Amino acid sequence: MLLLLRFNALKGYNPDLKTLLAIGGWNEGSTAYSEMVKYSSRRAKSIQSTVDMVTYYGFDGLDLDWEYPGFVYYL
């Protein structure tokens, strides 16, 4: 995770730079996120761990790219 610290160290060169922790995306699907939010205990744990990570590594925010919430993919 040293890379995340190095990435956010770029703010030293540009104080106006804002960085986001990006999670998800087109290829990620929706199943993992649907399971993550299914129960309040999972939601709470996921939210807390995300806030901890954003804070620890010095990000300015979060980009949660949850494509098609509620979509169920059947093979």
Buried (B, 14 or more C-beta within 10 A) or exposed (E): EEEBEEBBEEBEEEEEEEBEBEBBEEEEBBEEBBEBEEEEEEEEEBEEEBEEBBEEBBBEEBEEEBEEEEEEEEE
